[in-house]
Structure formats: C-alpha cells, structure tokens
Amino acid sequence: MLNEERIILMAKLASYEQNEGKKNVAIGSYFRSDYIGWQVLKSIISATLAFVMVFGVYIFCDFEEFMTDIYKMDLLEFARQVLFLYLGVIAVYAVISYVIYSIRYSRAKKSLRLYHANLRRLANMYK
C-alpha cells in the first residue's frame, strides 16, 4: 500500500536534489575555511583584473593629458597612490567576498543538514 506521507517526502527530496541540492552538495564537500578561502582568492584575482582594466581605460581616455603631465609629476608618488588605491579596492572586495561566501556556506550547510534529516526520516519510514 502506498504511504502518502512517504511519497510527499520523496518528491520533496527529489526536487531538492534536482534544484539547489547540486550546488549545496558541491559547497558542502569543502571545509569552511577551504571553501571561503578559495572563493575569496578567486574574487581577489577577479578584482585585480577589473582594477587593471579600469585603470587602463582611465589612462587611455586621458592619455594625451597623462603624457603631457608625465614629466611634471613625481612618478614614485603616482605609483604609491595607485598602489594604495589598488590595495583599498582589494581589501574592500575581499571583505565583502568573505561575508557573502560565509553566508552562502552556512546556508548550504544548514540546508544539507535538513536534507540529511529528511533522508533519515524517510529511511525510518521504511522500517
């Protein structure tokens, strides 16, 4: 005889596995520090590339003025300002990435705990 509660639970578990379960299982396979560290590292690399592109576009758009002022300016001070700007952007981006990926990891772990509890509940229904 079919148990309606068991069928509903199996449908709910199958739906989870097909949708958000794939992503959460991938996240849950990492330790917290490994997952967050890897994601923050990828974010820092992306932010570095974005900074280089934006800086290049800025220099390219103002290239004529930049070339006329290059002999008047202190290049060491200019490089120091660019470096501090870069480090500031990277620091802000890394902190934001850390917070976002920490939240994602905890939500995925919580969701996986609920999923495993439902699996245990389903297994107990068969006993």
Residue pairs with C-beta under 8 A, 6 or more apart in sequence:
3 125
5 125
6 122
6 125
6 126
9 118
9 121
9 122
9 125
10 122
12 118
13 115
13 118
13 119
13 122
16 111
16 115
20 111
21 115
23 108
24 108
24 111
24 112
24 115
25 112
27 35
27 104
27 105
27 108
27 109
28 108
28 109
28 112
30 38
30 105
32 102
32 105
35 101
35 105
36 98
36 101
36 102
36 105
39 97
39 101
40 94
40 97
40 98
40 101
43 93
43 94
43 97
44 90
44 93
44 94
44 97
47 89
47 90
47 93
47 94
48 86
48 90
51 86
51 89
51 90
55 82
59 66
